[in-house]
Amino acid sequence: MVGVIVVGAQWGDEGKGKIVDLYAKEAEVIVRFCGGANAGHTVMHGGKKYKFNLLPSGVLHPQKINLLGNGTVIEPEKLLAELSELKAAGITPNLFISPKAHVVLPIHKDIDAAEEEHKQGNAAGTTRRGIGPTYADKAARFGLRFEEFCDEETLHEKLPKLLHLKERMLGIYGKSPSQPAEKTLSQYISYSKECRKYIADASFILNDAISKKKNVLFEGAQATMLDIDHGFYPYCTSSNTTAGGACTGTGVGPTAINEVVGVVKVYTSRVGEGPVPSEIFDSTAEKIRERGGEFGTVTKRPRRIGWLDLVTLRYSKIVNGLTGLAFTRLDTLAGFPKVKICTAYELEGKKITHMPLTSQDFALCTPIYKEFSGWEDLGAGWDKCAGNSLDTLPKNARTYLEFISKELATPIYFVGVGPSREHAIVLKDVFRK
């Protein structure tokens, strides 16, 4: 048995879906451990592009076991829409949902929007999918669990009380619910009937698979710098998106984990507010954005663009315990005469190579760059690199990647050179010890 965690090593949108879809071929169980419909991932499969917000990437492999763990928050309408899309494509996913996962309500979205408006200049830039308010209810111990949602009698009893409480909270901001409580109750009773067939003891299924020496893939959502504890607070999400969240968000012990693969886009991108020290604003940023299709899967907002930041990657290596690196978008960064890597920050006149102590200090950091010669755009020639070795890459591209790997003291497992999982150089099979 091999347990592999895939996490975003930066600010999200690194291309985790492609890596997970590749690894899912050899995994027998794929489990998502955090987040909700605020996280979007795009996967190419059978020549078709699929965009998921909730479902694990493994659902494209019907013979695999796919789990949504207790650490996730589920918007039933969105879940059913994604399942309907798969059904239309002739795919019936083998899906199970933890009874301990929490359920997102329409009024959670209302509160999310109201809170963002109230914060004004200090808004986190959320997707307004109700994720934060749902996790807040979970922490306050009056949220709606999937097990309660799937039991009609309990749903009838608990949901009206919860909605009444949330309406009062929304009233603090001078807002009213987007729909009446009666409509929400009616909708959720209907959703419940469709969703209850997926409820199962996800932790038991997972640990049973581990005891039978099956390969397990833990699929992270979002990224390290968005983690509620280890990310840049408060400009972060509301769940644990780092490797530790794979254990707490599914119900397995850390001894089940053999590999932690950090997905690294070869430049920086981010959706949302908050400091990004290596952010750039010139025509280079615009060109990278257009080439890479850097627009949010969920929000459709243009992503902020910057040079690769080694300081945050060093931090990501530590807090995740990364054992390998999966690079993406190497082809997107091709064709520029020069490219840069932020190797350190300047803070109050001093050079630092590690994350500063406080969020306030992080906001004051300015980048210190190392410049590299760029590499040519191979066009259709990138296809010849796929499936081969690093030696088939342009020399300067190889130098760039090897510098990052050496600085992080972490080996390269994967290099993406195109949009699909086939456009890749795979240097290590993570499911072979």
C-alpha positions in Angstrom: 0.0 0.0 0.0 1.1 3.5 -0.8 -0.6 6.7 0.4 0.1 9.8 -1.7 -1.0 13.3 -0.9 -1.1 15.9 -3.7 -1.1 19.5 -2.5 -0.8 22.9 -4.1 2.5 24.4 -3.0 1.7 28.0 -3.8 -1.6 30.1 -4.0 -3.8 27.6 -5.8 -4.5 27.0 -9.5 -1.2 25.1 -9.9 -2.6 22.3 -12.0 -3.3 19.8 -9.3 -6.2 18.2 -11.2 -3.8 17.1 -14.0 -1.4 15.5 -11.5 -4.2 13.8 -9.6 -5.8 12.5 -12.8 -2.4 11.0 -13.8 -1.8 9.4 -10.4 -5.4 8.2 -10.2 -4.6 5.6 -12.9 -2.7 3.6 -10.4 -4.6 4.6 -7.2 -7.5 2.4 -6.1 -9.0 5.0 -3.8 -9.1 8.7 -4.4 -10.3 11.0 -1.6 -10.8 14.7 -1.3 -10.1 16.0 2.2 -10.9 19.8 2.3 -12.8 22.7 0.8 -16.0 22.9 -1.2 -17.3 24.5 -4.4 -14.8 27.4 -3.9 -12.0 25.2 -5.3 -12.0 24.5 -9.0 -9.9 22.1 -11.0 -9.9 21.3 -14.6 -9.1 17.8 -16.0 -8.7 16.7 -19.6 -10.0 13.1 -20.1 -10.8 11.3 -23.4 -10.3 14.5 -25.3 -12.9 16.4 -23.3 -12.3 19.1 -20.6 -14.1 18.6 -17.3 -14.3 21.4 -14.6 -15.1 20.2 -11.1 -15.6 22.2 -8.0 -16.6 19.4 -5.6 -16.0 15.9 -7.1 -12.6 14.2 -6.7 -10.7 14.0 -10.0 -10.9 10.2 -9.8 -14.6 10.2 -10.7 -13.5 10.0 -14.3 -12.3 6.5 -13.5 -15.6 4.6 -12.6 -13.7 1.5 -11.4 -12.0 3.6 -8.6 -13.4 4.3 -5.2 -14.0 8.1 -4.8 -14.5 9.7 -1.4 -15.5 13.1 -0.1 -14.0 13.2 3.4 -15.3 14.7 6.6 -13.1 17.8 6.0 -15.1 18.9 3.0 -18.2 21.1 2.8 -20.8 20.2 0.2 -23.2 22.3 -1.7 -25.9 19.8 -2.8 -27.1 21.6 -5.9 -23.6 21.9 -7.2 -22.8 18.3 -6.4 -25.9 17.0 -8.2 -25.1 19.3 -11.2 -21.6 17.8 -11.5 -22.9 14.3 -11.2 -25.5 15.0 -13.9 -22.7 16.2 -16.3 -20.9 12.9 -15.7 -24.1 10.9 -16.3 -24.6 12.8 -19.6 -21.1 11.8 -20.6 -21.9 8.1 -19.8 -19.8 8.1 -16.6 -21.2 6.6 -13.4 -18.8 7.5 -10.6 -18.1 5.2 -7.7 -18.7 7.9 -5.1 -19.1 7.9 -1.3 -19.6 10.9 1.0 -18.7 11.0 4.7 -21.6 11.5 7.0 -19.4 14.0 8.9 -19.0 16.4 6.0 -20.9 19.6 6.4 -23.6 21.0 4.1 -23.6 24.5 2.5 -26.9 26.4 2.5 -28.0 29.3 0.3 -28.0 31.6 3.4 -24.3 30.7 3.9 -23.7 32.4 0.5 -25.7 35.4 1.6 -23.7 35.8 4.8 -20.5 35.3 2.9 -21.3 38.2 0.5 -22.5 40.4 3.4 -19.4 39.8 5.4 -17.2 40.6 2.4 -19.0 43.9 1.8 -18.8 44.7 5.5 -15.0 44.2 5.5 -14.5 46.6 2.6 -10.8 47.2 2.2 -10.0 44.2 4.4 -12.1 41.7 2.4 -10.5 38.3 1.8 -11.7 38.2 -1.8 -13.7 35.0 -1.3 -15.6 33.2 -4.0 -18.8 33.9 -2.1 -19.8 30.3 -2.2 -20.6 30.2 1.5 -17.6 28.2 2.4 -16.3 30.3 5.4 -19.8 30.6 7.0 -20.3 26.9 6.7 -17.0 26.1 8.4 -17.8 28.7 11.0 -21.0 26.8 11.8 -19.0 23.6 12.0 -16.6 25.1 14.5 -19.5 26.5 16.5 -21.1 23.1 16.6 -24.5 23.9 15.1 -23.8 23.2 11.4 -25.7 20.7 9.3 -23.8 17.5 8.7 -24.4 15.3 5.7 -25.8 12.6 8.0 -28.5 15.0 9.2 -29.1 16.3 5.7 -29.7 12.8 4.4 -32.3 12.0 7.2 -35.5 13.7 6.3 -36.9 13.7 9.8 -33.8 15.3 11.2 -33.6 17.7 8.3 -37.2 18.8 9.0 -36.4 19.4 12.6 -33.0 21.1 12.4 -33.0 23.1 9.2 -35.7 25.6 10.1 -34.0 26.4 13.4 -30.6 26.8 11.7 -32.1 29.1 9.0 -33.8 31.2 11.6 -30.5 31.7 13.4 -28.7 32.5 10.2 -31.4 35.0 9.2 -30.9 36.9 12.5 -27.1 36.9 11.8 -27.7 38.2 8.3 -29.9 41.0 9.7 -26.8 42.3 11.6 -25.5 43.4 8.2 -28.9 44.9 7.2 -29.5 42.1 4.7 -32.3 39.7 4.0 -32.0 36.1 2.7 -31.9 35.6 -1.0 -34.8 33.1 -0.7 -37.4 32.3 1.9 -36.7 29.5 4.5 -39.7 27.5 3.1 -38.1 27.3 -0.3 -34.7 26.2 1.1 -36.4 23.5 3.1 -38.3 22.2 0.1 -35.2 22.3 -2.1 -33.0 20.5 0.5 -35.6 17.8 1.1 -35.5 17.1 -2.7 -31.7 17.2 -2.8 -31.6 14.9 0.2 -33.5 12.2 -1.6 -31.0 12.3 -4.5 -27.9 12.5 -2.3 -28.5 10.0 0.4 -27.4 7.0 -1.7 -23.9 8.4 -1.6 -23.6 8.5 2.2 -21.1 6.0 3.7 -18.5 5.6 6.4 -15.7 7.2 4.4 -13.1 6.7 7.1 -13.9 3.0 7.4 -13.8 2.5 3.7 -10.4 4.3 3.6 -8.8 2.5 6.5 -10.2 -0.8 5.2 -8.5 -0.1 1.8 -5.2 0.7 3.7 -5.4 -2.5 5.7 -5.8 -4.4 2.4 -2.6 -2.7 1.0 -4.5 -0.6 -1.6 -3.0 2.5 -3.2 -4.7 5.6 -1.8 -4.5 9.1 -3.3 -5.4 12.1 -1.2 -6.5 15.1 -3.3 -5.8 18.5 -2.0 -7.8 21.6 -2.9 -6.5 25.1 -3.1 -3.0 25.5 -1.7 -0.5 25.9 1.1 -0.7 29.7 1.2 -4.5 29.6 1.5 -4.5 27.3 4.5 -6.5 28.6 7.5 -3.6 28.1 9.9 -0.5 28.1 7.7 -1.6 30.4 4.9 -1.6 34.2 4.8 -4.3 35.0 7.3 -6.9 36.5 6.8 -6.5 36.3 3.0 -7.0 32.6 3.0 -9.7 29.9 3.0 -11.4 28.3 6.0 -10.0 24.8 6.0 -6.6 23.0 6.3 -5.3 22.7 2.8 -1.8 21.5 3.7 -0.8 17.8 4.0 -1.9 17.6 7.7 -5.4 18.2 6.5 -5.4 14.9 4.6 -5.4 13.1 7.9 -7.8 15.2 9.9 -10.1 15.6 6.9 -10.5 11.9 6.2 -9.9 10.0 9.4 -6.6 8.3 8.8 -3.4 8.4 10.7 -0.1 10.0 9.4 1.5 6.5 9.2 -0.7 5.9 6.1 1.2 8.6 4.2 4.3 7.7 2.1 4.6 10.6 -0.3 3.6 14.3 -0.3 3.8 15.8 -3.8 3.8 19.6 -4.1 2.4 20.9 -7.3 4.4 24.0 -8.4 3.4 26.3 -11.3 6.7 27.7 -12.7 5.4 31.2 -12.1 3.1 32.6 -9.5 -0.7 33.2 -9.8 -3.4 34.0 -7.4 -7.1 34.8 -7.2 -8.2 37.0 -4.3 -6.8 39.7 -2.1 -3.7 39.9 0.0 0.0 40.5 -0.6 1.9 38.6 -3.3 5.5 39.8 -3.0 6.6 38.7 -6.5 3.5 40.0 -8.3 4.2 41.8 -11.6 2.0 44.3 -13.4 3.6 44.8 -16.8 3.0 43.4 -20.3 4.9 40.2 -19.3 2.2 39.5 -16.7 -0.5 40.1 -19.3 1.2 37.8 -21.8 1.5 35.0 -19.2 -2.1 35.5 -18.2 -3.3 35.2 -21.8 -1.1 32.3 -22.7 -1.9 30.3 -19.6 -5.6 31.1 -19.6 -5.2 32.5 -16.1 -8.8 33.2 -15.2 -10.4 31.6 -12.1 -12.2 28.3 -12.6 -14.8 29.4 -10.1 -14.8 33.2 -10.2 -13.7 33.8 -13.8 -11.6 36.7 -12.4 -8.2 37.4 -14.0 -5.6 35.8 -11.8 -2.8 38.0 -10.4 0.6 37.0 -12.0 4.1 37.0 -10.5 7.5 35.4 -10.8 8.1 32.2 -9.0 8.6 32.8 -5.2 11.2 30.5 -3.6 10.5 31.9 -0.1 7.0 30.7 -0.1 8.1 27.4 -1.6 10.6 26.8 1.1 7.8 27.4 3.6 5.6 25.0 1.7 8.3 22.4 1.8 8.4 22.6 5.6 4.7 22.7 6.5 3.8 19.9 4.1 6.9 17.8 4.4 7.1 17.6 0.6 8.9 14.6 -0.8 8.7 15.5 -4.5 7.9 18.4 -6.9 5.4 18.4 -9.8 6.1 21.3 -12.1 3.4 22.7 -14.4 3.1 25.3 -17.2 6.7 25.1 -18.3 5.5 25.7 -21.9 3.5 28.8 -20.8 6.7 30.5 -19.6 8.6 29.8 -22.8 9.6 32.5 -25.3 10.6 35.2 -22.8 14.2 36.5 -23.2 14.6 36.6 -19.4 12.7 35.0 -16.5 13.1 35.6 -12.8 12.9 33.8 -9.5 12.3 35.5 -6.2 15.0 34.0 -4.0 14.6 36.2 -0.9 12.8 39.2 0.5 13.9 42.5 1.7 12.2 43.5 5.0 13.0 46.8 6.7 16.4 46.9 5.0 17.3 43.3 5.8 17.5 40.3 3.5 15.5 37.3 4.6 15.2 33.9 2.9 12.4 32.5 5.0 8.8 33.6 5.7 8.6 36.5 8.1 7.2 36.1 11.6 3.9 37.9 11.1 1.4 38.5 8.4 2.0 42.2 8.9 5.7 41.8 8.1 4.8 39.7 5.1 2.8 42.6 3.6 5.9 44.8 3.9 8.3 42.4 2.0 9.7 43.2 -1.4 11.3 40.6 -3.7 14.9 40.0 -4.4 15.3 38.3 -7.8 17.7 36.0 -9.5 17.5 36.3 -13.3 17.7 33.4 -15.7 17.9 33.2 -19.5 14.6 32.2 -21.0 14.0 29.2 -23.2 12.5 28.8 -26.7 8.8 27.9 -27.3 8.9 24.5 -29.0 5.4 24.8 -30.2 4.4 21.3 -31.4 7.8 20.2 -30.3 6.7 20.0 -26.7 4.9 16.8 -27.6 8.3 15.2 -28.2 9.4 16.1 -24.7 6.3 14.3 -23.2 7.1 10.9 -22.0 10.9 11.4 -22.2 13.5 12.8 -19.9 14.6 16.2 -18.7 17.3 16.1 -21.3 14.7 16.6 -24.0 13.8 20.0 -22.6 15.5 23.3 -23.7 18.8 23.6 -21.7 17.7 26.9 -20.0 14.4 25.4 -18.9 16.2 22.5 -17.4 18.6 24.8 -15.6 15.6 26.8 -14.2 13.9 23.6 -12.8 17.0 22.1 -11.4 17.8 25.4 -9.6 14.4 25.2 -7.8 14.8 21.6 -7.0 18.3 22.1 -5.5 17.2 25.1 -3.5 14.3 23.1 -2.0 16.4 19.9 -1.6 13.4 18.1 -3.1 13.5 15.9 -6.2 11.5 16.5 -9.4 8.8 14.0 -9.9 6.8 15.5 -12.8 7.1 18.3 -15.4 4.1 19.4 -17.3 4.7 20.7 -20.9 1.1 21.0 -22.2 -2.6 21.0 -21.2 -3.3 17.3 -20.8 -1.9 14.7 -18.4 -0.2 13.1 -21.4 1.8 16.3 -22.0 4.3 15.5 -19.2 7.6 14.1 -18.2 7.1 11.7 -15.4 10.3 11.0 -13.5 8.9 8.9 -10.6 6.0 6.5 -10.2 4.8 7.6 -6.8 2.9 4.3 -6.2 6.1 2.2 -6.5 8.3 2.3 -3.4 
